[in-house]
């Protein structure tokens, strides 16, 4: 009789928990709907404003008949370049999609960071949805297996052994995996850890690993400093998206109110200079280049630093070669460029950022370690999170190469590059939705 009563009490308790969970879920859904409607209204307002500006320009054109002569040609060329930049950015403006689980998840991630509904931007929602999608391949293999192992029961030593295998398979690296497992085992020795608490604790540990090199650097968010020259040198092997990333950084800088210039110092790859110039046109950023065959990269950087100083440029972005005849030649070339920078701009804020293809996994870690000394690396940019990425490499880079991840890219559009946020990255990696 007592057993029957206990069972009824347990069933009643489960029903109550289920009702509470359902109530919280309904509240969350209503709140997300409010956020969605606000953004929809904002998008409508912006669309109407852009349309009004277009109409006003057309009216002005019809009223003002300008007879173009030779004196105006240079001005028109400048205006055309600016128009190309505006058109490119206009094409890449994010659009509000359907109200679905991904939108709700994105809104919840923003709210968890202290943002209120009226502070949400369509750009942030759009970015989070693409980040989540970009990490889908890693998440499908990792999270699905992880949840199967965790189940509904408390954590056991056997589950931790399985978790170790999963982390290594996700390219999190040996150092990060050991650190996480040690923390979990310590916690398991002190108390019973339920599966939900285990997942929360795992997220916390992964964020801590990614945050450590960022905190050690003393710079939470990498951005140019006003009032002085900032030089960001992009390094990495060919094919990782280095030049494209450089163009996107130029766009981020300009949208953030900084003046920028590009030094096309990758003179060894066919069409590299032309590719940089295309990005210069798209972003309205001046490019310093020498299109002659096998031009000296260091001399281009020399000219670019002089031009940046004379024009009071905030940020000089330097594109470098990804492959020369031998690995030794490549490293020597990078050292030469760095010496030029140190000599001509000793007071500049210099960053040496390694661009890594996220799909390369442990290969990316080896690249980071190879470039670390010669290029005096200060950070990493992860690209191609929109494809078959292996997102775990971010943990390996942070724990073994001890480099902060500064930016991540998840798409081909000009706005598809954002400053790295550890919390958002781990939430996207380990979401169960």
C-alpha beads as a LAMMPS data file, in Angstrom:
LAMMPS data file: protein, C-alpha beads

433 atoms
432 bonds

1 atom types
1 bond types

-500.0 500.0 xlo xhi
-500.0 500.0 ylo yhi
-500.0 500.0 zlo zhi

Masses

1 110.0

Atoms # bond

1 1 1 0.000 0.000 0.000
2 1 1 2.872 2.315 0.942
3 1 1 4.617 1.553 -2.373
4 1 1 1.426 2.398 -4.288
5 1 1 1.147 5.717 -2.462
6 1 1 4.790 6.564 -3.144
7 1 1 4.267 5.825 -6.819
8 1 1 1.177 8.056 -6.965
9 1 1 3.091 10.836 -5.190
10 1 1 5.957 10.460 -7.673
11 1 1 3.567 10.569 -10.631
12 1 1 1.893 13.690 -9.228
13 1 1 5.306 15.319 -8.755
14 1 1 6.323 14.473 -12.331
15 1 1 3.056 15.896 -13.656
16 1 1 3.639 19.123 -11.699
17 1 1 7.205 19.432 -13.056
18 1 1 5.910 18.826 -16.562
19 1 1 3.241 21.531 -16.119
20 1 1 5.848 23.997 -14.766
21 1 1 8.191 23.200 -17.645
22 1 1 5.335 23.681 -20.120
23 1 1 4.436 27.001 -18.485
24 1 1 8.034 28.272 -18.716
25 1 1 8.193 27.137 -22.344
26 1 1 4.943 28.993 -23.158
27 1 1 6.281 32.151 -21.477
28 1 1 9.517 31.899 -23.446
29 1 1 7.577 31.457 -26.689
30 1 1 5.357 34.494 -25.998
31 1 1 8.405 36.579 -25.151
32 1 1 10.195 35.467 -28.352
33 1 1 7.081 36.355 -30.375
34 1 1 7.186 39.887 -28.961
35 1 1 10.840 40.196 -29.979
36 1 1 10.009 38.900 -33.475
37 1 1 7.166 41.395 -33.971
38 1 1 9.370 44.287 -32.814
39 1 1 12.092 43.347 -35.292
40 1 1 9.511 42.937 -38.046
41 1 1 8.258 46.447 -37.373
42 1 1 11.832 47.837 -37.335
43 1 1 12.581 46.126 -40.660
44 1 1 9.454 47.639 -42.193
45 1 1 10.478 51.112 -40.979
46 1 1 13.993 50.744 -42.408
47 1 1 12.634 49.531 -45.750
48 1 1 10.297 52.535 -45.983
49 1 1 13.160 54.888 -45.074
50 1 1 15.425 53.433 -47.784
51 1 1 12.626 53.700 -50.334
52 1 1 12.048 57.334 -49.387
53 1 1 15.771 58.107 -49.830
54 1 1 15.751 56.487 -53.293
55 1 1 12.696 58.526 -54.342
56 1 1 14.263 61.765 -53.069
57 1 1 17.437 61.061 -55.065
58 1 1 15.397 60.441 -58.211
59 1 1 13.503 63.720 -57.730
60 1 1 16.805 65.564 -57.226
61 1 1 18.227 64.038 -60.425
62 1 1 15.282 65.139 -62.544
63 1 1 15.364 68.671 -61.123
64 1 1 19.111 69.105 -61.475
65 1 1 20.445 68.636 -64.974
66 1 1 24.215 68.539 -64.643
67 1 1 26.339 68.916 -67.718
68 1 1 29.256 66.570 -66.969
69 1 1 32.647 67.798 -68.183
70 1 1 36.253 66.777 -67.675
71 1 1 36.573 68.661 -64.361
72 1 1 33.881 66.496 -62.767
73 1 1 35.092 63.102 -63.974
74 1 1 37.348 62.355 -61.001
75 1 1 34.556 63.280 -58.569
76 1 1 32.134 61.001 -60.388
77 1 1 34.606 58.128 -60.239
78 1 1 34.832 58.575 -56.460
79 1 1 31.027 58.693 -56.195
80 1 1 30.746 55.548 -58.318
81 1 1 33.187 53.711 -56.029
82 1 1 31.163 54.794 -53.004
83 1 1 27.967 53.680 -54.740
84 1 1 29.491 50.220 -55.430
85 1 1 30.300 49.976 -51.726
86 1 1 26.761 51.046 -50.703
87 1 1 25.133 48.685 -53.207
88 1 1 27.267 45.757 -52.010
89 1 1 26.354 46.405 -48.400
90 1 1 22.694 46.884 -49.341
91 1 1 22.580 43.490 -51.032
92 1 1 23.950 41.875 -47.881
93 1 1 21.455 43.431 -45.483
94 1 1 19.979 40.665 -43.283
95 1 1 16.329 39.791 -43.720
96 1 1 13.971 38.576 -41.018
97 1 1 13.081 34.939 -41.655
98 1 1 10.285 32.825 -40.196
99 1 1 9.377 32.705 -36.533
100 1 1 10.800 29.290 -35.690
101 1 1 12.960 27.408 -33.175
102 1 1 16.135 29.012 -34.521
103 1 1 14.777 32.535 -33.988
104 1 1 13.588 31.623 -30.477
105 1 1 16.983 30.109 -29.659
106 1 1 18.820 33.194 -30.989
107 1 1 16.613 35.503 -28.918
108 1 1 17.235 33.419 -25.790
109 1 1 21.015 33.526 -26.311
110 1 1 20.887 37.331 -26.541
111 1 1 18.657 37.524 -23.458
112 1 1 21.044 35.285 -21.504
113 1 1 23.720 37.935 -22.104
114 1 1 21.537 40.614 -20.517
115 1 1 19.962 42.132 -23.625
116 1 1 16.349 43.315 -23.500
117 1 1 13.823 42.873 -26.314
118 1 1 14.135 46.483 -27.498
119 1 1 17.941 46.088 -27.701
120 1 1 17.862 43.161 -30.150
121 1 1 19.043 43.859 -33.675
122 1 1 18.197 41.919 -36.823
123 1 1 21.931 41.709 -37.538
124 1 1 22.541 39.843 -34.243
125 1 1 19.627 37.448 -34.763
126 1 1 20.723 36.751 -38.330
127 1 1 24.315 36.116 -37.235
128 1 1 23.354 33.686 -34.456
129 1 1 21.129 31.681 -36.786
130 1 1 24.022 31.346 -39.272
131 1 1 26.472 30.452 -36.514
132 1 1 24.128 27.707 -35.311
133 1 1 23.749 26.437 -38.867
134 1 1 27.516 26.606 -39.450
135 1 1 28.223 24.363 -36.469
136 1 1 25.532 21.865 -37.451
137 1 1 27.922 19.159 -38.645
138 1 1 30.005 19.252 -35.451
139 1 1 26.858 19.474 -33.338
140 1 1 25.076 16.573 -35.018
141 1 1 27.907 14.174 -34.361
142 1 1 28.945 15.517 -30.982
143 1 1 25.724 16.580 -29.249
144 1 1 23.591 13.676 -30.429
145 1 1 26.133 11.172 -29.111
146 1 1 26.669 13.232 -25.968
147 1 1 22.965 13.301 -25.082
148 1 1 22.722 9.568 -25.756
149 1 1 25.586 8.966 -23.330
150 1 1 24.254 11.334 -20.675
151 1 1 20.671 10.044 -20.822
152 1 1 18.481 11.054 -17.851
153 1 1 20.653 9.466 -15.178
154 1 1 23.418 11.051 -13.068
155 1 1 26.923 11.117 -14.531
156 1 1 29.156 8.087 -14.018
157 1 1 32.902 7.512 -14.606
158 1 1 31.952 5.419 -17.653
159 1 1 30.038 8.368 -19.146
160 1 1 33.099 10.595 -18.656
161 1 1 35.248 8.084 -20.543
162 1 1 32.792 8.259 -23.444
163 1 1 32.792 12.054 -23.239
164 1 1 36.587 12.053 -23.563
165 1 1 36.320 10.137 -26.844
166 1 1 33.636 12.527 -28.138
167 1 1 35.689 15.633 -27.344
168 1 1 38.762 14.265 -29.087
169 1 1 36.663 13.276 -32.087
170 1 1 35.319 16.847 -32.261
171 1 1 38.940 18.100 -32.510
172 1 1 38.861 19.823 -29.126
173 1 1 42.479 18.746 -28.606
174 1 1 44.205 16.731 -25.881
175 1 1 44.908 19.652 -23.539
176 1 1 41.330 20.995 -23.540
177 1 1 39.886 17.485 -23.198
178 1 1 42.119 16.666 -20.214
179 1 1 41.205 19.949 -18.542
180 1 1 37.465 19.374 -18.959
181 1 1 37.584 15.758 -17.805
182 1 1 39.641 16.647 -14.735
183 1 1 37.092 19.316 -13.712
184 1 1 34.173 16.914 -14.245
185 1 1 35.844 14.100 -12.293
186 1 1 36.563 16.465 -9.382
187 1 1 32.925 17.573 -9.377
188 1 1 31.744 13.962 -9.592
189 1 1 33.842 13.027 -6.544
190 1 1 32.212 15.818 -4.534
191 1 1 28.546 15.346 -5.438
192 1 1 26.009 13.504 -7.554
193 1 1 25.864 15.276 -10.926
194 1 1 22.576 15.049 -12.838
195 1 1 22.760 14.936 -16.637
196 1 1 21.323 18.461 -17.082
197 1 1 23.827 19.849 -14.561
198 1 1 26.593 17.929 -16.319
199 1 1 25.738 19.599 -19.647
200 1 1 25.598 23.043 -18.022
201 1 1 28.958 22.433 -16.332
202 1 1 30.483 21.217 -19.614
203 1 1 29.379 24.436 -21.361
204 1 1 30.882 26.481 -18.552
205 1 1 34.236 24.665 -18.806
206 1 1 34.388 25.065 -22.599
207 1 1 33.697 28.806 -22.315
208 1 1 36.444 29.098 -19.681
209 1 1 38.955 27.409 -22.018
210 1 1 38.099 29.806 -24.863
211 1 1 38.114 32.841 -22.562
212 1 1 41.484 32.188 -20.900
213 1 1 43.778 33.397 -23.743
214 1 1 41.410 36.340 -24.344
215 1 1 41.661 37.406 -20.687
216 1 1 45.425 36.780 -20.638
217 1 1 45.818 39.158 -23.595
218 1 1 44.130 41.960 -21.651
219 1 1 41.908 42.765 -24.665
220 1 1 38.332 41.484 -24.447
221 1 1 37.261 42.767 -27.869
222 1 1 39.847 43.416 -30.566
223 1 1 39.268 46.711 -32.370
224 1 1 41.471 49.529 -33.709
225 1 1 42.374 52.333 -31.307
226 1 1 41.595 55.882 -32.361
227 1 1 44.385 58.442 -32.494
228 1 1 47.154 56.073 -33.579
229 1 1 48.038 53.659 -36.384
230 1 1 46.830 50.080 -36.005
231 1 1 48.410 47.428 -38.239
232 1 1 46.769 44.011 -38.565
233 1 1 48.827 41.478 -40.493
234 1 1 46.854 38.467 -41.795
235 1 1 48.824 35.248 -42.187
236 1 1 47.981 31.658 -43.073
237 1 1 48.325 29.043 -45.800
238 1 1 46.619 29.449 -49.178
239 1 1 42.981 28.434 -49.416
240 1 1 41.875 29.321 -45.889
241 1 1 40.040 32.481 -46.968
242 1 1 42.717 35.004 -45.957
243 1 1 42.076 37.641 -48.634
244 1 1 38.299 37.363 -48.294
245 1 1 38.624 37.756 -44.532
246 1 1 40.765 40.857 -45.067
247 1 1 38.005 42.398 -47.200
248 1 1 35.388 41.623 -44.569
249 1 1 37.572 43.153 -41.830
250 1 1 37.827 46.321 -43.924
251 1 1 34.030 46.396 -44.092
252 1 1 33.694 45.860 -40.314
253 1 1 36.183 48.688 -39.675
254 1 1 34.371 51.146 -41.943
255 1 1 30.934 50.301 -40.525
256 1 1 32.390 50.873 -37.053
257 1 1 33.601 54.363 -37.950
258 1 1 37.319 53.674 -38.573
259 1 1 39.326 54.694 -41.641
260 1 1 41.118 51.773 -43.292
261 1 1 43.730 50.963 -45.931
262 1 1 44.853 47.644 -47.446
263 1 1 48.406 46.556 -48.344
264 1 1 48.299 43.850 -51.047
265 1 1 51.511 42.108 -49.945
266 1 1 50.646 38.651 -51.314
267 1 1 52.566 39.075 -54.565
268 1 1 53.311 35.393 -55.131
269 1 1 49.815 34.052 -55.788
270 1 1 48.300 34.638 -59.218
271 1 1 45.448 37.183 -59.186
272 1 1 45.863 37.860 -55.431
273 1 1 46.369 41.598 -55.981
274 1 1 43.327 41.804 -58.264
275 1 1 41.247 39.983 -55.660
276 1 1 42.297 42.479 -52.992
277 1 1 41.436 45.373 -55.305
278 1 1 37.934 43.983 -55.830
279 1 1 37.443 43.979 -52.050
280 1 1 38.837 47.508 -51.930
281 1 1 36.191 48.627 -54.441
282 1 1 33.416 46.818 -52.559
283 1 1 34.315 48.431 -49.252
284 1 1 35.516 51.804 -50.535
285 1 1 38.977 51.216 -49.014
286 1 1 42.209 52.319 -50.740
287 1 1 44.585 49.500 -51.757
288 1 1 48.373 49.926 -51.922
289 1 1 49.718 47.421 -54.457
290 1 1 52.407 46.642 -57.018
291 1 1 51.185 44.436 -59.856
292 1 1 54.595 43.714 -61.328
293 1 1 55.634 40.051 -61.231
294 1 1 57.222 38.909 -57.934
295 1 1 57.192 42.413 -56.438
296 1 1 58.804 42.631 -53.009
297 1 1 56.072 42.284 -50.317
298 1 1 58.150 44.194 -47.746
299 1 1 58.440 47.221 -50.078
300 1 1 54.635 47.274 -50.490
301 1 1 54.217 47.274 -46.704
302 1 1 56.831 50.063 -46.554
303 1 1 54.768 52.200 -48.997
304 1 1 51.502 51.359 -47.237
305 1 1 52.793 52.452 -43.824
306 1 1 53.982 55.762 -45.319
307 1 1 50.581 56.318 -46.989
308 1 1 48.702 55.394 -43.792
309 1 1 50.708 57.877 -41.737
310 1 1 50.277 60.728 -44.236
311 1 1 46.497 60.180 -44.383
312 1 1 46.020 59.520 -40.648
313 1 1 44.535 56.081 -41.311
314 1 1 43.237 54.187 -38.262
315 1 1 43.719 50.642 -39.549
316 1 1 46.173 49.198 -42.071
317 1 1 45.318 45.635 -43.116
318 1 1 48.206 43.650 -44.581
319 1 1 47.569 40.646 -46.827
320 1 1 50.514 38.205 -46.876
321 1 1 51.565 35.221 -48.974
322 1 1 50.345 31.790 -47.948
323 1 1 52.887 29.701 -49.801
324 1 1 56.363 30.295 -51.244
325 1 1 58.874 27.769 -52.603
326 1 1 59.542 26.315 -49.169
327 1 1 58.080 26.699 -45.699
328 1 1 61.341 28.330 -44.592
329 1 1 61.037 30.999 -47.327
330 1 1 57.497 31.796 -46.216
331 1 1 58.506 32.252 -42.583
332 1 1 61.510 34.401 -43.558
333 1 1 59.243 36.633 -45.676
334 1 1 56.891 37.108 -42.725
335 1 1 59.819 38.001 -40.461
336 1 1 61.010 40.545 -43.029
337 1 1 57.572 42.208 -43.165
338 1 1 57.439 42.294 -39.378
339 1 1 60.859 43.992 -39.205
340 1 1 59.660 46.696 -41.627
341 1 1 56.587 47.291 -39.465
342 1 1 58.632 47.489 -36.246
343 1 1 61.126 49.896 -37.840
344 1 1 58.701 52.279 -39.591
345 1 1 55.854 52.186 -37.083
346 1 1 57.370 51.418 -33.654
347 1 1 54.421 53.015 -31.848
348 1 1 51.701 51.277 -33.878
349 1 1 49.370 48.701 -32.331
350 1 1 50.344 45.578 -34.249
351 1 1 48.271 42.393 -34.447
352 1 1 49.379 39.268 -36.272
353 1 1 46.256 37.223 -36.949
354 1 1 46.329 33.658 -38.234
355 1 1 43.428 32.781 -40.541
356 1 1 42.344 29.144 -40.085
357 1 1 39.873 27.063 -42.080
358 1 1 37.544 25.544 -39.437
359 1 1 37.089 22.376 -41.461
360 1 1 40.768 21.455 -41.135
361 1 1 40.528 20.307 -37.521
362 1 1 43.864 19.296 -35.990
363 1 1 45.607 20.418 -39.162
364 1 1 44.626 23.946 -38.149
365 1 1 46.246 23.480 -34.759
366 1 1 49.504 22.389 -36.414
367 1 1 49.373 25.501 -38.617
368 1 1 48.905 27.699 -35.540
369 1 1 51.915 26.170 -33.835
370 1 1 54.043 26.445 -37.027
371 1 1 53.239 30.133 -37.563
372 1 1 53.367 31.126 -33.885
373 1 1 57.040 32.128 -33.648
374 1 1 57.848 33.467 -37.131
375 1 1 54.736 35.585 -37.424
376 1 1 54.595 36.539 -33.710
377 1 1 50.928 35.569 -33.652
378 1 1 48.560 37.456 -31.367
379 1 1 45.272 35.828 -32.354
380 1 1 43.259 33.605 -34.680
381 1 1 40.391 34.131 -37.127
382 1 1 38.275 31.028 -37.784
383 1 1 36.701 30.908 -41.255
384 1 1 34.309 28.672 -43.203
385 1 1 32.006 27.834 -40.300
386 1 1 29.226 27.666 -42.899
387 1 1 30.342 24.335 -44.337
388 1 1 31.762 21.098 -43.038
389 1 1 33.362 22.832 -40.065
390 1 1 34.883 21.047 -37.100
391 1 1 34.219 23.689 -34.468
392 1 1 36.116 21.872 -31.734
393 1 1 39.391 23.212 -33.166
394 1 1 38.610 26.528 -31.423
395 1 1 39.229 24.820 -28.070
396 1 1 42.465 23.227 -29.325
397 1 1 43.794 26.596 -30.554
398 1 1 42.927 28.270 -27.242
399 1 1 44.318 25.545 -24.949
400 1 1 47.357 24.260 -26.873
401 1 1 48.469 27.194 -29.034
402 1 1 47.251 29.550 -26.246
403 1 1 45.940 32.006 -28.831
404 1 1 42.703 34.009 -28.479
405 1 1 40.085 33.525 -31.193
406 1 1 39.298 37.074 -32.331
407 1 1 36.854 36.747 -35.248
408 1 1 34.796 34.009 -36.861
409 1 1 33.327 33.816 -40.353
410 1 1 30.216 31.884 -41.332
411 1 1 29.381 32.753 -44.932
412 1 1 30.506 34.452 -48.130
413 1 1 28.709 37.778 -47.736
414 1 1 30.536 40.926 -46.730
415 1 1 28.885 40.977 -43.289
416 1 1 29.571 37.314 -42.549
417 1 1 32.433 37.997 -40.164
418 1 1 31.938 38.877 -36.506
419 1 1 34.016 39.371 -33.356
420 1 1 34.271 36.075 -31.485
421 1 1 31.935 35.548 -28.527
422 1 1 32.767 32.440 -26.453
423 1 1 29.316 32.151 -24.882
424 1 1 27.469 32.356 -28.215
425 1 1 29.883 29.915 -29.840
426 1 1 29.422 27.224 -27.153
427 1 1 25.650 27.713 -27.033
428 1 1 25.534 27.203 -30.829
429 1 1 27.816 24.176 -30.554
430 1 1 25.857 22.449 -27.772
431 1 1 22.263 23.481 -28.409
432 1 1 19.811 20.585 -28.379
433 1 1 17.398 22.288 -30.812

Bonds

1 1 1 2
2 1 2 3
3 1 3 4
4 1 4 5
5 1 5 6
6 1 6 7
7 1 7 8
8 1 8 9
9 1 9 10
10 1 10 11
11 1 11 12
12 1 12 13
13 1 13 14
14 1 14 15
15 1 15 16
16 1 16 17
17 1 17 18
18 1 18 19
19 1 19 20
20 1 20 21
21 1 21 22
22 1 22 23
23 1 23 24
24 1 24 25
25 1 25 26
26 1 26 27
27 1 27 28
28 1 28 29
29 1 29 30
30 1 30 31
31 1 31 32
32 1 32 33
33 1 33 34
34 1 34 35
35 1 35 36
36 1 36 37
37 1 37 38
38 1 38 39
39 1 39 40
40 1 40 41
41 1 41 42
42 1 42 43
43 1 43 44
44 1 44 45
45 1 45 46
46 1 46 47
47 1 47 48
48 1 48 49
49 1 49 50
50 1 50 51
51 1 51 52
52 1 52 53
53 1 53 54
54 1 54 55
55 1 55 56
56 1 56 57
57 1 57 58
58 1 58 59
59 1 59 60
60 1 60 61
61 1 61 62
62 1 62 63
63 1 63 64
64 1 64 65
65 1 65 66
66 1 66 67
67 1 67 68
68 1 68 69
69 1 69 70
70 1 70 71
71 1 71 72
72 1 72 73
73 1 73 74
74 1 74 75
75 1 75 76
76 1 76 77
77 1 77 78
78 1 78 79
79 1 79 80
80 1 80 81
81 1 81 82
82 1 82 83
83 1 83 84
84 1 84 85
85 1 85 86
86 1 86 87
87 1 87 88
88 1 88 89
89 1 89 90
90 1 90 91
91 1 91 92
92 1 92 93
93 1 93 94
94 1 94 95
95 1 95 96
96 1 96 97
97 1 97 98
98 1 98 99
99 1 99 100
100 1 100 101
101 1 101 102
102 1 102 103
103 1 103 104
104 1 104 105
105 1 105 106
106 1 106 107
107 1 107 108
108 1 108 109
109 1 109 110
110 1 110 111
111 1 111 112
112 1 112 113
113 1 113 114
114 1 114 115
115 1 115 116
116 1 116 117
117 1 117 118
118 1 118 119
119 1 119 120
120 1 120 121
121 1 121 122
122 1 122 123
123 1 123 124
124 1 124 125
125 1 125 126
126 1 126 127
127 1 127 128
128 1 128 129
129 1 129 130
130 1 130 131
131 1 131 132
132 1 132 133
133 1 133 134
134 1 134 135
135 1 135 136
136 1 136 137
137 1 137 138
138 1 138 139
139 1 139 140
140 1 140 141
141 1 141 142
142 1 142 143
143 1 143 144
144 1 144 145
145 1 145 146
146 1 146 147
147 1 147 148
148 1 148 149
149 1 149 150
150 1 150 151
151 1 151 152
152 1 152 153
153 1 153 154
154 1 154 155
155 1 155 156
156 1 156 157
157 1 157 158
158 1 158 159
159 1 159 160
160 1 160 161
161 1 161 162
162 1 162 163
163 1 163 164
164 1 164 165
165 1 165 166
166 1 166 167
167 1 167 168
168 1 168 169
169 1 169 170
170 1 170 171
171 1 171 172
172 1 172 173
173 1 173 174
174 1 174 175
175 1 175 176
176 1 176 177
177 1 177 178
178 1 178 179
179 1 179 180
180 1 180 181
181 1 181 182
182 1 182 183
183 1 183 184
184 1 184 185
185 1 185 186
186 1 186 187
187 1 187 188
188 1 188 189
189 1 189 190
190 1 190 191
191 1 191 192
192 1 192 193
193 1 193 194
194 1 194 195
195 1 195 196
196 1 196 197
197 1 197 198
198 1 198 199
199 1 199 200
200 1 200 201
201 1 201 202
202 1 202 203
203 1 203 204
204 1 204 205
205 1 205 206
206 1 206 207
207 1 207 208
208 1 208 209
209 1 209 210
210 1 210 211
211 1 211 212
212 1 212 213
213 1 213 214
214 1 214 215
215 1 215 216
216 1 216 217
217 1 217 218
218 1 218 219
219 1 219 220
220 1 220 221
221 1 221 222
222 1 222 223
223 1 223 224
224 1 224 225
225 1 225 226
226 1 226 227
227 1 227 228
228 1 228 229
229 1 229 230
230 1 230 231
231 1 231 232
232 1 232 233
233 1 233 234
234 1 234 235
235 1 235 236
236 1 236 237
237 1 237 238
238 1 238 239
239 1 239 240
240 1 240 241
241 1 241 242
242 1 242 243
243 1 243 244
244 1 244 245
245 1 245 246
246 1 246 247
247 1 247 248
248 1 248 249
249 1 249 250
250 1 250 251
251 1 251 252
252 1 252 253
253 1 253 254
254 1 254 255
255 1 255 256
256 1 256 257
257 1 257 258
258 1 258 259
259 1 259 260
260 1 260 261
261 1 261 262
262 1 262 263
263 1 263 264
264 1 264 265
265 1 265 266
266 1 266 267
267 1 267 268
268 1 268 269
269 1 269 270
270 1 270 271
271 1 271 272
272 1 272 273
273 1 273 274
274 1 274 275
275 1 275 276
276 1 276 277
277 1 277 278
278 1 278 279
279 1 279 280
280 1 280 281
281 1 281 282
282 1 282 283
283 1 283 284
284 1 284 285
285 1 285 286
286 1 286 287
287 1 287 288
288 1 288 289
289 1 289 290
290 1 290 291
291 1 291 292
292 1 292 293
293 1 293 294
294 1 294 295
295 1 295 296
296 1 296 297
297 1 297 298
298 1 298 299
299 1 299 300
300 1 300 301
301 1 301 302
302 1 302 303
303 1 303 304
304 1 304 305
305 1 305 306
306 1 306 307
307 1 307 308
308 1 308 309
309 1 309 310
310 1 310 311
311 1 311 312
312 1 312 313
313 1 313 314
314 1 314 315
315 1 315 316
316 1 316 317
317 1 317 318
318 1 318 319
319 1 319 320
320 1 320 321
321 1 321 322
322 1 322 323
323 1 323 324
324 1 324 325
325 1 325 326
326 1 326 327
327 1 327 328
328 1 328 329
329 1 329 330
330 1 330 331
331 1 331 332
332 1 332 333
333 1 333 334
334 1 334 335
335 1 335 336
336 1 336 337
337 1 337 338
338 1 338 339
339 1 339 340
340 1 340 341
341 1 341 342
342 1 342 343
343 1 343 344
344 1 344 345
345 1 345 346
346 1 346 347
347 1 347 348
348 1 348 349
349 1 349 350
350 1 350 351
351 1 351 352
352 1 352 353
353 1 353 354
354 1 354 355
355 1 355 356
356 1 356 357
357 1 357 358
358 1 358 359
359 1 359 360
360 1 360 361
361 1 361 362
362 1 362 363
363 1 363 364
364 1 364 365
365 1 365 366
366 1 366 367
367 1 367 368
368 1 368 369
369 1 369 370
370 1 370 371
371 1 371 372
372 1 372 373
373 1 373 374
374 1 374 375
375 1 375 376
376 1 376 377
377 1 377 378
378 1 378 379
379 1 379 380
380 1 380 381
381 1 381 382
382 1 382 383
383 1 383 384
384 1 384 385
385 1 385 386
386 1 386 387
387 1 387 388
388 1 388 389
389 1 389 390
390 1 390 391
391 1 391 392
392 1 392 393
393 1 393 394
394 1 394 395
395 1 395 396
396 1 396 397
397 1 397 398
398 1 398 399
399 1 399 400
400 1 400 401
401 1 401 402
402 1 402 403
403 1 403 404
404 1 404 405
405 1 405 406
406 1 406 407
407 1 407 408
408 1 408 409
409 1 409 410
410 1 410 411
411 1 411 412
412 1 412 413
413 1 413 414
414 1 414 415
415 1 415 416
416 1 416 417
417 1 417 418
418 1 418 419
419 1 419 420
420 1 420 421
421 1 421 422
422 1 422 423
423 1 423 424
424 1 424 425
425 1 425 426
426 1 426 427
427 1 427 428
428 1 428 429
429 1 429 430
430 1 430 431
431 1 431 432
432 1 432 433
